[in-house]
Amino acid sequence: MTVKCSFLFNGTTKDEKRLFGFSETWYSGSPASVALGKMQGIYATRMNMLPKSVVCVGFRVGDVSPGSRAVVDTDSAGGQGDAGFTVGTANDAFLYGIRGTESNTFKRGFLHTAPDELVASGDFNTFTRCNFLARSWLNALASEGFLFRYKVTNNANTQGNILYIDETGNVNLETAIVGLTAQSVVQIVRCRDTDGKTIKGNWSLAAFTNGSTFKLRNWFTGHIVNLSGKVRLISYGYTGIVPLPSGNKPTNPLIRVGDRKVGRPFFQLRGRVTARR
């Protein structure tokens, strides 16, 4: 069983007037309780490359199926970013690249909210130090067996034209999708309902008969589709992280400084910091 593991962070903008939040997600083959313990054990390494205005506010662990419930732990978090990093621009982020233990797998991702002390004019201020901190975090994830997700490319008979979807999400396809199971996740594309509204998104299956007859979980109740669009099978794999060598010839994971939007803060009223009067 694979579980989805998200580290949750809140921060304050430079002018100290607005709150923001972001998450960074990995996966684990361990049971949820074990994965949660691993997250609690290593998150301080991630805090070492965040400004002190950012706080880890929780950990979220849940099954990878869409709509599944997750366990959220806020009691074991609370660590602040490095006190030496005074401020950070919320949208500044480090783009990194790592290899997976499965053949020909590679992941690019962002480490959010880079401190101003590490970024200057949209570029690395101290390239060596930035990579040292990023390498420490990625190796911590690798040492605890965390995984990243990749999409399995297999186009042979993995989609079918929609004949009909009723108002409760029962699907009938023109041809069966090879490899579809009760645990599969599917994607609907190029589809409109009978009222002309676009239908798209990913769904897990609530019921499964065969590759051409099944029911979608959490369907848009009341929407009917007739001879429009396709259903595709989404297949994901999960692979371990290849550790990054350090020493005299270190492997540098960082590619460039980029721009990555942040969102609303977790577990708080959205928007503004409370003004004291």
PyRosetta script that sets phi, psi and omega in degrees:
from pyrosetta import init, pose_from_sequence

init()
pose = pose_from_sequence("MTVKCSFLFNGTTKDEKRLFGFSETWYSGSPASVALGKMQGIYATRMNMLPKSVVCVGFRVGDVSPGSRAVVDTDSAGGQGDAGFTVGTANDAFLYGIRGTESNTFKRGFLHTAPDELVASGDFNTFTRCNFLARSWLNALASEGFLFRYKVTNNANTQGNILYIDETGNVNLETAIVGLTAQSVVQIVRCRDTDGKTIKGNWSLAAFTNGSTFKLRNWFTGHIVNLSGKVRLISYGYTGIVPLPSGNKPTNPLIRVGDRKVGRPFFQLRGRVTARR")
pose.set_psi(1, 134.6)
pose.set_omega(1, 178.4)
pose.set_phi(2, -108.2)
pose.set_psi(2, 135.4)
pose.set_omega(2, 178.3)
pose.set_phi(3, -117.3)
pose.set_psi(3, 150.1)
pose.set_omega(3, 179.1)
pose.set_phi(4, -92.6)
pose.set_psi(4, 128.3)
pose.set_omega(4, -173.8)
pose.set_phi(5, -121.4)
pose.set_psi(5, 115.0)
pose.set_omega(5, -178.1)
pose.set_phi(6, -116.5)
pose.set_psi(6, 128.3)
pose.set_omega(6, 172.1)
pose.set_phi(7, -89.5)
pose.set_psi(7, 128.9)
pose.set_omega(7, -174.2)
pose.set_phi(8, -109.8)
pose.set_psi(8, 131.2)
pose.set_omega(8, -176.2)
pose.set_phi(9, -130.7)
pose.set_psi(9, 143.9)
pose.set_omega(9, 170.0)
pose.set_phi(10, -121.4)
pose.set_psi(10, 149.2)
pose.set_omega(10, 177.9)
pose.set_phi(11, -145.5)
pose.set_psi(11, 172.8)
pose.set_omega(11, 177.9)
pose.set_phi(12, -121.5)
pose.set_psi(12, 137.0)
pose.set_omega(12, 180.0)
pose.set_phi(13, -66.8)
pose.set_psi(13, 166.9)
pose.set_omega(13, -175.6)
pose.set_phi(14, -57.2)
pose.set_psi(14, -38.1)
pose.set_omega(14, -178.6)
pose.set_phi(15, -80.4)
pose.set_psi(15, 0.5)
pose.set_omega(15, 177.5)
pose.set_phi(16, 60.5)
pose.set_psi(16, 26.7)
pose.set_omega(16, -178.8)
pose.set_phi(17, -107.6)
pose.set_psi(17, -18.3)
pose.set_omega(17, -177.1)
pose.set_phi(18, -133.1)
pose.set_psi(18, 148.5)
pose.set_omega(18, 175.3)
pose.set_phi(19, -101.3)
pose.set_psi(19, 151.1)
pose.set_omega(19, 175.0)
pose.set_phi(20, -143.3)
pose.set_psi(20, 166.1)
pose.set_omega(20, 178.5)
pose.set_phi(21, -141.7)
pose.set_psi(21, 156.6)
pose.set_omega(21, 173.4)
pose.set_phi(22, -155.2)
pose.set_psi(22, 159.7)
pose.set_omega(22, 177.7)
pose.set_phi(23, -130.4)
pose.set_psi(23, 155.6)
pose.set_omega(23, 174.9)
pose.set_phi(24, -131.1)
pose.set_psi(24, 127.0)
pose.set_omega(24, -168.0)
pose.set_phi(25, -115.5)
pose.set_psi(25, 135.9)
pose.set_omega(25, 172.1)
pose.set_phi(26, -132.3)
pose.set_psi(26, -174.7)
pose.set_omega(26, -177.9)
pose.set_phi(27, -134.9)
pose.set_psi(27, 161.8)
pose.set_omega(27, -179.6)
pose.set_phi(28, -145.7)
pose.set_psi(28, 144.7)
pose.set_omega(28, 174.4)
pose.set_phi(29, -89.6)
pose.set_psi(29, 1.9)
pose.set_omega(29, 179.6)
pose.set_phi(30, -85.9)
pose.set_psi(30, 159.3)
pose.set_omega(30, 171.4)
pose.set_phi(31, -57.5)
pose.set_psi(31, 156.3)
pose.set_omega(31, -174.3)
pose.set_phi(32, -56.0)
pose.set_psi(32, -42.1)
pose.set_omega(32, -177.4)
pose.set_phi(33, -65.7)
pose.set_psi(33, -36.8)
pose.set_omega(33, 179.1)
pose.set_phi(34, -71.2)
pose.set_psi(34, -44.4)
pose.set_omega(34, 179.0)
pose.set_phi(35, -60.2)
pose.set_psi(35, -38.8)
pose.set_omega(35, 178.5)
pose.set_phi(36, -62.4)
pose.set_psi(36, -42.0)
pose.set_omega(36, 177.2)
pose.set_phi(37, -62.4)
pose.set_psi(37, -37.6)
pose.set_omega(37, 177.6)
pose.set_phi(38, -66.5)
pose.set_psi(38, -39.5)
pose.set_omega(38, 178.0)
pose.set_phi(39, -62.3)
pose.set_psi(39, -43.6)
pose.set_omega(39, 179.1)
pose.set_phi(40, -62.7)
pose.set_psi(40, -30.4)
pose.set_omega(40, -176.4)
pose.set_phi(41, -77.9)
pose.set_psi(41, -23.3)
pose.set_omega(41, -172.7)
pose.set_phi(42, -117.7)
pose.set_psi(42, -7.6)
pose.set_omega(42, -171.1)
pose.set_phi(43, -63.1)
pose.set_psi(43, -25.1)
pose.set_omega(43, -180.0)
pose.set_phi(44, -61.0)
pose.set_psi(44, -28.5)
pose.set_omega(44, 178.0)
pose.set_phi(45, -66.0)
pose.set_psi(45, -35.6)
pose.set_omega(45, 176.4)
pose.set_phi(46, -68.3)
pose.set_psi(46, -35.5)
pose.set_omega(46, -178.6)
pose.set_phi(47, -65.1)
pose.set_psi(47, -20.9)
pose.set_omega(47, -177.1)
pose.set_phi(48, -66.7)
pose.set_psi(48, -15.3)
pose.set_omega(48, 178.8)
pose.set_phi(49, -120.7)
pose.set_psi(49, 28.2)
pose.set_omega(49, 174.5)
pose.set_phi(50, -119.2)
pose.set_psi(50, 150.9)
pose.set_omega(50, 176.4)
pose.set_phi(51, -68.7)
pose.set_psi(51, 159.9)
pose.set_omega(51, -175.5)
pose.set_phi(52, -67.9)
pose.set_psi(52, -12.3)
pose.set_omega(52, 177.7)
pose.set_phi(53, -79.7)
pose.set_psi(53, -2.6)
pose.set_omega(53, 179.8)
pose.set_phi(54, -106.4)
pose.set_psi(54, 137.5)
pose.set_omega(54, -179.0)
pose.set_phi(55, -127.4)
pose.set_psi(55, 138.6)
pose.set_omega(55, 170.7)
pose.set_phi(56, -80.2)
pose.set_psi(56, 116.4)
pose.set_omega(56, -173.1)
pose.set_phi(57, -103.7)
pose.set_psi(57, -5.1)
pose.set_omega(57, 178.7)
pose.set_phi(58, 170.9)
pose.set_psi(58, 174.3)
pose.set_omega(58, 178.0)
pose.set_phi(59, -131.0)
pose.set_psi(59, 136.8)
pose.set_omega(59, 179.8)
pose.set_phi(60, -123.0)
pose.set_psi(60, 126.6)
pose.set_omega(60, -178.6)
pose.set_phi(61, -129.8)
pose.set_psi(61, 128.6)
pose.set_omega(61, 179.6)
pose.set_phi(62, -157.3)
pose.set_psi(62, 168.4)
pose.set_omega(62, 177.6)
pose.set_phi(63, -65.2)
pose.set_psi(63, 154.8)
pose.set_omega(63, -175.3)
pose.set_phi(64, -79.0)
pose.set_psi(64, -11.6)
pose.set_omega(64, -179.1)
pose.set_phi(65, -67.3)
pose.set_psi(65, 138.4)
pose.set_omega(65, 178.7)
pose.set_phi(66, -58.0)
pose.set_psi(66, 137.1)
pose.set_omega(66, 177.9)
pose.set_phi(67, 81.9)
pose.set_psi(67, -0.1)
pose.set_omega(67, -179.4)
pose.set_phi(68, -71.9)
pose.set_psi(68, 149.6)
pose.set_omega(68, 177.4)
pose.set_phi(69, -75.8)
pose.set_psi(69, 150.4)
pose.set_omega(69, -178.6)
pose.set_phi(70, -125.3)
pose.set_psi(70, 155.0)
pose.set_omega(70, 174.0)
pose.set_phi(71, -93.2)
pose.set_psi(71, 129.8)
pose.set_omega(71, 179.0)
pose.set_phi(72, -117.1)
pose.set_psi(72, 125.5)
pose.set_omega(72, 178.4)
pose.set_phi(73, -114.0)
pose.set_psi(73, 116.9)
pose.set_omega(73, 176.8)
pose.set_phi(74, -109.6)
pose.set_psi(74, -11.4)
pose.set_omega(74, -175.1)
pose.set_phi(75, -74.7)
pose.set_psi(75, -29.0)
pose.set_omega(75, -173.7)
pose.set_phi(76, -94.1)
pose.set_psi(76, -1.0)
pose.set_omega(76, -178.5)
pose.set_phi(77, -96.7)
pose.set_psi(77, -161.7)
pose.set_omega(77, 176.5)
pose.set_phi(78, 117.9)
pose.set_psi(78, -7.5)
pose.set_omega(78, -179.5)
pose.set_phi(79, -66.5)
pose.set_psi(79, 140.6)
pose.set_omega(79, 177.5)
pose.set_phi(80, -93.7)
pose.set_psi(80, 164.2)
pose.set_omega(80, 173.5)
pose.set_phi(81, -66.1)
pose.set_psi(81, 173.7)
pose.set_omega(81, -177.3)
pose.set_phi(82, -60.6)
pose.set_psi(82, 129.0)
pose.set_omega(82, -179.5)
pose.set_phi(83, -62.4)
pose.set_psi(83, -22.6)
pose.set_omega(83, 179.2)
pose.set_phi(84, -76.2)
pose.set_psi(84, -14.7)
pose.set_omega(84, 178.8)
pose.set_phi(85, -103.2)
pose.set_psi(85, 100.5)
pose.set_omega(85, -168.3)
pose.set_phi(86, -76.1)
pose.set_psi(86, -40.7)
pose.set_omega(86, -176.6)
pose.set_phi(87, -138.4)
pose.set_psi(87, 163.9)
pose.set_omega(87, 175.8)
pose.set_phi(88, -155.1)
pose.set_psi(88, 144.1)
pose.set_omega(88, 174.7)
pose.set_phi(89, -81.3)
pose.set_psi(89, 124.9)
pose.set_omega(89, -171.6)
pose.set_phi(90, -53.7)
pose.set_psi(90, -39.0)
pose.set_omega(90, -173.5)
pose.set_phi(91, -87.6)
pose.set_psi(91, -10.2)
pose.set_omega(91, 177.1)
pose.set_phi(92, -70.4)
pose.set_psi(92, 134.1)
pose.set_omega(92, -177.4)
pose.set_phi(93, -148.3)
pose.set_psi(93, 153.9)
pose.set_omega(93, 176.5)
pose.set_phi(94, -96.5)
pose.set_psi(94, 124.9)
pose.set_omega(94, 173.1)
pose.set_phi(95, -87.4)
pose.set_psi(95, 126.3)
pose.set_omega(95, -179.0)
pose.set_phi(96, -121.5)
pose.set_psi(96, 164.6)
pose.set_omega(96, 175.1)
pose.set_phi(97, -138.4)
pose.set_psi(97, 133.6)
pose.set_omega(97, 178.7)
pose.set_phi(98, -136.5)
pose.set_psi(98, 156.5)
pose.set_omega(98, 177.7)
pose.set_phi(99, -101.7)
pose.set_psi(99, 152.2)
pose.set_omega(99, 178.5)
pose.set_phi(100, -100.1)
pose.set_psi(100, 161.3)
pose.set_omega(100, 179.4)
pose.set_phi(101, -72.3)
pose.set_psi(101, -23.5)
pose.set_omega(101, 172.8)
pose.set_phi(102, -75.0)
pose.set_psi(102, 144.9)
pose.set_omega(102, -177.3)
pose.set_phi(103, -59.2)
pose.set_psi(103, 135.8)
pose.set_omega(103, 174.8)
pose.set_phi(104, 60.4)
pose.set_psi(104, 35.7)
pose.set_omega(104, 174.6)
pose.set_phi(105, -114.0)
pose.set_psi(105, 140.3)
pose.set_omega(105, -175.3)
pose.set_phi(106, -150.3)
pose.set_psi(106, 142.8)
pose.set_omega(106, 178.6)
pose.set_phi(107, -127.5)
pose.set_psi(107, 135.1)
pose.set_omega(107, 167.7)
pose.set_phi(108, -113.3)
pose.set_psi(108, 139.4)
pose.set_omega(108, 179.9)
pose.set_phi(109, -157.4)
pose.set_psi(109, 177.0)
pose.set_omega(109, -177.8)
pose.set_phi(110, -116.5)
pose.set_psi(110, 140.7)
pose.set_omega(110, 166.7)
pose.set_phi(111, -102.3)
pose.set_psi(111, 113.4)
pose.set_omega(111, -167.9)
pose.set_phi(112, -75.3)
pose.set_psi(112, 161.1)
pose.set_omega(112, 167.6)
pose.set_phi(113, 51.9)
pose.set_psi(113, 66.1)
pose.set_omega(113, 178.0)
pose.set_phi(114, -71.0)
pose.set_psi(114, 135.4)
pose.set_omega(114, 178.9)
pose.set_phi(115, -65.0)
pose.set_psi(115, 149.6)
pose.set_omega(115, 177.9)
pose.set_phi(116, -61.7)
pose.set_psi(116, -28.6)
pose.set_omega(116, 179.1)
pose.set_phi(117, -66.9)
pose.set_psi(117, -17.5)
pose.set_omega(117, -179.9)
pose.set_phi(118, -105.6)
pose.set_psi(118, -10.4)
pose.set_omega(118, -176.0)
pose.set_phi(119, -127.8)
pose.set_psi(119, 136.0)
pose.set_omega(119, 177.4)
pose.set_phi(120, -140.7)
pose.set_psi(120, 121.2)
pose.set_omega(120, 176.5)
pose.set_phi(121, 54.5)
pose.set_psi(121, 42.1)
pose.set_omega(121, 176.8)
pose.set_phi(122, 74.8)
pose.set_psi(122, 16.8)
pose.set_omega(122, 179.9)
pose.set_phi(123, -139.9)
pose.set_psi(123, 172.4)
pose.set_omega(123, 178.8)
pose.set_phi(124, -65.7)
pose.set_psi(124, 132.8)
pose.set_omega(124, 174.9)
pose.set_phi(125, -84.3)
pose.set_psi(125, -43.1)
pose.set_omega(125, 176.5)
pose.set_phi(126, -133.2)
pose.set_psi(126, 92.1)
pose.set_omega(126, -172.6)
pose.set_phi(127, -58.0)
pose.set_psi(127, -44.0)
pose.set_omega(127, -177.2)
pose.set_phi(128, -64.1)
pose.set_psi(128, -46.4)
pose.set_omega(128, -179.1)
pose.set_phi(129, -66.1)
pose.set_psi(129, -41.3)
pose.set_omega(129, 177.9)
pose.set_phi(130, -56.5)
pose.set_psi(130, -45.9)
pose.set_omega(130, -178.6)
pose.set_phi(131, -70.0)
pose.set_psi(131, -34.7)
pose.set_omega(131, 177.1)
pose.set_phi(132, -60.6)
pose.set_psi(132, -46.7)
pose.set_omega(132, -179.0)
pose.set_phi(133, -66.4)
pose.set_psi(133, -43.3)
pose.set_omega(133, 179.2)
pose.set_phi(134, -65.6)
pose.set_psi(134, -41.2)
pose.set_omega(134, 179.6)
pose.set_phi(135, -63.8)
pose.set_psi(135, -39.2)
pose.set_omega(135, 178.9)
pose.set_phi(136, -61.2)
pose.set_psi(136, -42.2)
pose.set_omega(136, -179.4)
pose.set_phi(137, -68.8)
pose.set_psi(137, -46.1)
pose.set_omega(137, -178.2)
pose.set_phi(138, -67.0)
pose.set_psi(138, -35.8)
pose.set_omega(138, 176.3)
pose.set_phi(139, -70.2)
pose.set_psi(139, -31.4)
pose.set_omega(139, 175.0)
pose.set_phi(140, -63.8)
pose.set_psi(140, -42.0)
pose.set_omega(140, 176.4)
pose.set_phi(141, -62.6)
pose.set_psi(141, -43.6)
pose.set_omega(141, -179.6)
pose.set_phi(142, -63.6)
pose.set_psi(142, -40.8)
pose.set_omega(142, -176.8)
pose.set_phi(143, -66.3)
pose.set_psi(143, -26.9)
pose.set_omega(143, 179.3)
pose.set_phi(144, -94.4)
pose.set_psi(144, 8.0)
pose.set_omega(144, 174.3)
pose.set_phi(145, 77.3)
pose.set_psi(145, 20.1)
pose.set_omega(145, 177.2)
pose.set_phi(146, -70.4)
pose.set_psi(146, 153.8)
pose.set_omega(146, -173.6)
pose.set_phi(147, -120.6)
pose.set_psi(147, 162.2)
pose.set_omega(147, 165.3)
pose.set_phi(148, -121.1)
pose.set_psi(148, 159.4)
pose.set_omega(148, -175.2)
pose.set_phi(149, -98.9)
pose.set_psi(149, 142.3)
pose.set_omega(149, 174.1)
pose.set_phi(150, -136.8)
pose.set_psi(150, 154.1)
pose.set_omega(150, -178.4)
pose.set_phi(151, -87.7)
pose.set_psi(151, 129.1)
pose.set_omega(151, 179.0)
pose.set_phi(152, -83.4)
pose.set_psi(152, 121.8)
pose.set_omega(152, -179.1)
pose.set_phi(153, -88.0)
pose.set_psi(153, 115.0)
pose.set_omega(153, 179.1)
pose.set_phi(154, -157.2)
pose.set_psi(154, 97.4)
pose.set_omega(154, -172.9)
pose.set_phi(155, -92.3)
pose.set_psi(155, -3.4)
pose.set_omega(155, -175.7)
pose.set_phi(156, -74.3)
pose.set_psi(156, 108.7)
pose.set_omega(156, 174.1)
pose.set_phi(157, 57.1)
pose.set_psi(157, 32.7)
pose.set_omega(157, -179.1)
pose.set_phi(158, -103.8)
pose.set_psi(158, 19.6)
pose.set_omega(158, 174.6)
pose.set_phi(159, -148.5)
pose.set_psi(159, 158.1)
pose.set_omega(159, -179.9)
pose.set_phi(160, -147.2)
pose.set_psi(160, 146.2)
pose.set_omega(160, 177.6)
pose.set_phi(161, -72.5)
pose.set_psi(161, 140.3)
pose.set_omega(161, -178.3)
pose.set_phi(162, -81.9)
pose.set_psi(162, 125.1)
pose.set_omega(162, 170.0)
pose.set_phi(163, -87.2)
pose.set_psi(163, -44.7)
pose.set_omega(163, -175.3)
pose.set_phi(164, -163.7)
pose.set_psi(164, 140.6)
pose.set_omega(164, 167.4)
pose.set_phi(165, -129.9)
pose.set_psi(165, 122.9)
pose.set_omega(165, -177.8)
pose.set_phi(166, -83.6)
pose.set_psi(166, -179.0)
pose.set_omega(166, -172.6)
pose.set_phi(167, -69.3)
pose.set_psi(167, -13.0)
pose.set_omega(167, 178.3)
pose.set_phi(168, -105.4)
pose.set_psi(168, 1.1)
pose.set_omega(168, 176.0)
pose.set_phi(169, 98.9)
pose.set_psi(169, 10.8)
pose.set_omega(169, 174.9)
pose.set_phi(170, -75.7)
pose.set_psi(170, 126.9)
pose.set_omega(170, -172.3)
pose.set_phi(171, -109.8)
pose.set_psi(171, 139.1)
pose.set_omega(171, 172.0)
pose.set_phi(172, -130.0)
pose.set_psi(172, 119.2)
pose.set_omega(172, -177.4)
pose.set_phi(173, -104.2)
pose.set_psi(173, 157.3)
pose.set_omega(173, 178.1)
pose.set_phi(174, -68.5)
pose.set_psi(174, -41.9)
pose.set_omega(174, 178.1)
pose.set_phi(175, -131.1)
pose.set_psi(175, 149.9)
pose.set_omega(175, -177.6)
pose.set_phi(176, -73.4)
pose.set_psi(176, 145.3)
pose.set_omega(176, 175.1)
pose.set_phi(177, -88.5)
pose.set_psi(177, 121.0)
pose.set_omega(177, -179.9)
pose.set_phi(178, -72.4)
pose.set_psi(178, 132.4)
pose.set_omega(178, 177.4)
pose.set_phi(179, 90.9)
pose.set_psi(179, -1.6)
pose.set_omega(179, 179.1)
pose.set_phi(180, -71.7)
pose.set_psi(180, 132.7)
pose.set_omega(180, 178.1)
pose.set_phi(181, -132.4)
pose.set_psi(181, 175.7)
pose.set_omega(181, 179.9)
pose.set_phi(182, -64.6)
pose.set_psi(182, -21.2)
pose.set_omega(182, -179.0)
pose.set_phi(183, -95.7)
pose.set_psi(183, 3.9)
pose.set_omega(183, -174.2)
pose.set_phi(184, -74.0)
pose.set_psi(184, 160.5)
pose.set_omega(184, 170.6)
pose.set_phi(185, -117.6)
pose.set_psi(185, 134.2)
pose.set_omega(185, -178.4)
pose.set_phi(186, -122.2)
pose.set_psi(186, 159.8)
pose.set_omega(186, 179.9)
pose.set_phi(187, -124.5)
pose.set_psi(187, 136.2)
pose.set_omega(187, 175.6)
pose.set_phi(188, -103.6)
pose.set_psi(188, 129.8)
pose.set_omega(188, -178.2)
pose.set_phi(189, -133.6)
pose.set_psi(189, 156.2)
pose.set_omega(189, 174.9)
pose.set_phi(190, 52.4)
pose.set_psi(190, 46.8)
pose.set_omega(190, -170.7)
pose.set_phi(191, -128.3)
pose.set_psi(191, 141.1)
pose.set_omega(191, 171.1)
pose.set_phi(192, -132.2)
pose.set_psi(192, 146.2)
pose.set_omega(192, 177.7)
pose.set_phi(193, -82.4)
pose.set_psi(193, -178.2)
pose.set_omega(193, -175.2)
pose.set_phi(194, -68.2)
pose.set_psi(194, -11.7)
pose.set_omega(194, 174.4)
pose.set_phi(195, -96.1)
pose.set_psi(195, 3.2)
pose.set_omega(195, 178.5)
pose.set_phi(196, 86.2)
pose.set_psi(196, 6.2)
pose.set_omega(196, -179.9)
pose.set_phi(197, -83.7)
pose.set_psi(197, 140.0)
pose.set_omega(197, -179.6)
pose.set_phi(198, -69.1)
pose.set_psi(198, 134.7)
pose.set_omega(198, 176.0)
pose.set_phi(199, -118.4)
pose.set_psi(199, 121.7)
pose.set_omega(199, 176.3)
pose.set_phi(200, -155.2)
pose.set_psi(200, 158.1)
pose.set_omega(200, 179.3)
pose.set_phi(201, 140.6)
pose.set_psi(201, -178.6)
pose.set_omega(201, 179.9)
pose.set_phi(202, -111.3)
pose.set_psi(202, 143.0)
pose.set_omega(202, 179.6)
pose.set_phi(203, -138.2)
pose.set_psi(203, 144.7)
pose.set_omega(203, 165.4)
pose.set_phi(204, -90.8)
pose.set_psi(204, 171.0)
pose.set_omega(204, -174.4)
pose.set_phi(205, -99.2)
pose.set_psi(205, 132.6)
pose.set_omega(205, 175.3)
pose.set_phi(206, -88.1)
pose.set_psi(206, -28.8)
pose.set_omega(206, 178.2)
pose.set_phi(207, -150.8)
pose.set_psi(207, 148.1)
pose.set_omega(207, -175.7)
pose.set_phi(208, -136.7)
pose.set_psi(208, 125.4)
pose.set_omega(208, 174.9)
pose.set_phi(209, -106.5)
pose.set_psi(209, -55.6)
pose.set_omega(209, 175.6)
pose.set_phi(210, -158.7)
pose.set_psi(210, -171.4)
pose.set_omega(210, -174.2)
pose.set_phi(211, -67.7)
pose.set_psi(211, -10.4)
pose.set_omega(211, 179.6)
pose.set_phi(212, -120.3)
pose.set_psi(212, -3.8)
pose.set_omega(212, -178.5)
pose.set_phi(213, -135.6)
pose.set_psi(213, 116.5)
pose.set_omega(213, -178.2)
pose.set_phi(214, -163.0)
pose.set_psi(214, 174.3)
pose.set_omega(214, -179.9)
pose.set_phi(215, -124.4)
pose.set_psi(215, 137.0)
pose.set_omega(215, -179.4)
pose.set_phi(216, -87.8)
pose.set_psi(216, 139.5)
pose.set_omega(216, 176.8)
pose.set_phi(217, -82.3)
pose.set_psi(217, 137.5)
pose.set_omega(217, 177.9)
pose.set_phi(218, 59.7)
pose.set_psi(218, 42.4)
pose.set_omega(218, 176.3)
pose.set_phi(219, -66.4)
pose.set_psi(219, 156.5)
pose.set_omega(219, 175.7)
pose.set_phi(220, -69.0)
pose.set_psi(220, 93.9)
pose.set_omega(220, -172.6)
pose.set_phi(221, -53.5)
pose.set_psi(221, 129.9)
pose.set_omega(221, 178.2)
pose.set_phi(222, 94.5)
pose.set_psi(222, -14.4)
pose.set_omega(222, 178.9)
pose.set_phi(223, -83.9)
pose.set_psi(223, 133.7)
pose.set_omega(223, -179.1)
pose.set_phi(224, -120.6)
pose.set_psi(224, 134.9)
pose.set_omega(224, 178.0)
pose.set_phi(225, -117.7)
pose.set_psi(225, 134.7)
pose.set_omega(225, -179.2)
pose.set_phi(226, -135.9)
pose.set_psi(226, 111.5)
pose.set_omega(226, 175.8)
pose.set_phi(227, 54.9)
pose.set_psi(227, 48.6)
pose.set_omega(227, 179.0)
pose.set_phi(228, -146.1)
pose.set_psi(228, 127.6)
pose.set_omega(228, 172.2)
pose.set_phi(229, 87.5)
pose.set_psi(229, -179.5)
pose.set_omega(229, -178.9)
pose.set_phi(230, -131.2)
pose.set_psi(230, 155.0)
pose.set_omega(230, 169.4)
pose.set_phi(231, -111.5)
pose.set_psi(231, 127.1)
pose.set_omega(231, 179.3)
pose.set_phi(232, -114.0)
pose.set_psi(232, 142.8)
pose.set_omega(232, 173.3)
pose.set_phi(233, -81.1)
pose.set_psi(233, 127.8)
pose.set_omega(233, 175.7)
pose.set_phi(234, -101.5)
pose.set_psi(234, 121.6)
pose.set_omega(234, -179.9)
pose.set_phi(235, -117.8)
pose.set_psi(235, 125.3)
pose.set_omega(235, 177.9)
pose.set_phi(236, -117.7)
pose.set_psi(236, 146.3)
pose.set_omega(236, 170.1)
pose.set_phi(237, -116.2)
pose.set_psi(237, 163.6)
pose.set_omega(237, -179.0)
pose.set_phi(238, -131.6)
pose.set_psi(238, 131.5)
pose.set_omega(238, -175.1)
pose.set_phi(239, -135.3)
pose.set_psi(239, 152.4)
pose.set_omega(239, 176.6)
pose.set_phi(240, -72.4)
pose.set_psi(240, 169.5)
pose.set_omega(240, -178.5)
pose.set_phi(241, -99.4)
pose.set_psi(241, 130.0)
pose.set_omega(241, 175.5)
pose.set_phi(242, -73.7)
pose.set_psi(242, 121.8)
pose.set_omega(242, -179.5)
pose.set_phi(243, -59.0)
pose.set_psi(243, 148.5)
pose.set_omega(243, -177.9)
pose.set_phi(244, -98.8)
pose.set_psi(244, 120.0)
pose.set_omega(244, -179.5)
pose.set_phi(245, -63.3)
pose.set_psi(245, 146.4)
pose.set_omega(245, 173.1)
pose.set_phi(246, -117.1)
pose.set_psi(246, -151.9)
pose.set_omega(246, 178.1)
pose.set_phi(247, 85.4)
pose.set_psi(247, -146.1)
pose.set_omega(247, -174.7)
pose.set_phi(248, -70.5)
pose.set_psi(248, -30.2)
pose.set_omega(248, 179.6)
pose.set_phi(249, -126.0)
pose.set_psi(249, 73.7)
pose.set_omega(249, -176.4)
pose.set_phi(250, -73.6)
pose.set_psi(250, 152.4)
pose.set_omega(250, 171.4)
pose.set_phi(251, -90.8)
pose.set_psi(251, 123.1)
pose.set_omega(251, -177.9)
pose.set_phi(252, -93.7)
pose.set_psi(252, 116.2)
pose.set_omega(252, -175.9)
pose.set_phi(253, -81.0)
pose.set_psi(253, -20.0)
pose.set_omega(253, -173.3)
pose.set_phi(254, -80.3)
pose.set_psi(254, 139.1)
pose.set_omega(254, -177.4)
pose.set_phi(255, -102.5)
pose.set_psi(255, -49.8)
pose.set_omega(255, 179.8)
pose.set_phi(256, -165.7)
pose.set_psi(256, 171.9)
pose.set_omega(256, 171.2)
pose.set_phi(257, -91.0)
pose.set_psi(257, 131.9)
pose.set_omega(257, -178.4)
pose.set_phi(258, -128.9)
pose.set_psi(258, -173.8)
pose.set_omega(258, 179.6)
pose.set_phi(259, -116.8)
pose.set_psi(259, 124.2)
pose.set_omega(259, -177.9)
pose.set_phi(260, -135.5)
pose.set_psi(260, 120.3)
pose.set_omega(260, -177.4)
pose.set_phi(261, -66.8)
pose.set_psi(261, 148.7)
pose.set_omega(261, 172.9)
pose.set_phi(262, -109.4)
pose.set_psi(262, 170.7)
pose.set_omega(262, -175.4)
pose.set_phi(263, -122.0)
pose.set_psi(263, -155.4)
pose.set_omega(263, 179.9)
pose.set_phi(264, -75.5)
pose.set_psi(264, 152.9)
pose.set_omega(264, 179.5)
pose.set_phi(265, -70.0)
pose.set_psi(265, 151.2)
pose.set_omega(265, 177.5)
pose.set_phi(266, -82.4)
pose.set_psi(266, 141.6)
pose.set_omega(266, 169.6)
pose.set_phi(267, 61.5)
pose.set_psi(267, 23.8)
pose.set_omega(267, -178.8)
pose.set_phi(268, -140.0)
pose.set_psi(268, 163.0)
pose.set_omega(268, 169.6)
pose.set_phi(269, -62.2)
pose.set_psi(269, 134.1)
pose.set_omega(269, -174.2)
pose.set_phi(270, -72.5)
pose.set_psi(270, 153.2)
pose.set_omega(270, 168.9)
pose.set_phi(271, 99.3)
pose.set_psi(271, -102.2)
pose.set_omega(271, -164.3)
pose.set_phi(272, -99.3)
pose.set_psi(272, 149.6)
pose.set_omega(272, 173.5)
pose.set_phi(273, -72.0)
pose.set_psi(273, 140.8)
pose.set_omega(273, -179.6)
pose.set_phi(274, -62.0)
pose.set_psi(274, 130.6)
pose.set_omega(274, 178.6)
pose.set_phi(275, -90.8)
pose.set_psi(275, 130.3)
pose.set_omega(275, 178.6)
pose.set_phi(276, -91.9)
pose.set_psi(276, 130.6)
pose.set_omega(276, 179.9)
pose.set_phi(277, -126.4)
pose.dump_pdb("model.pdb")
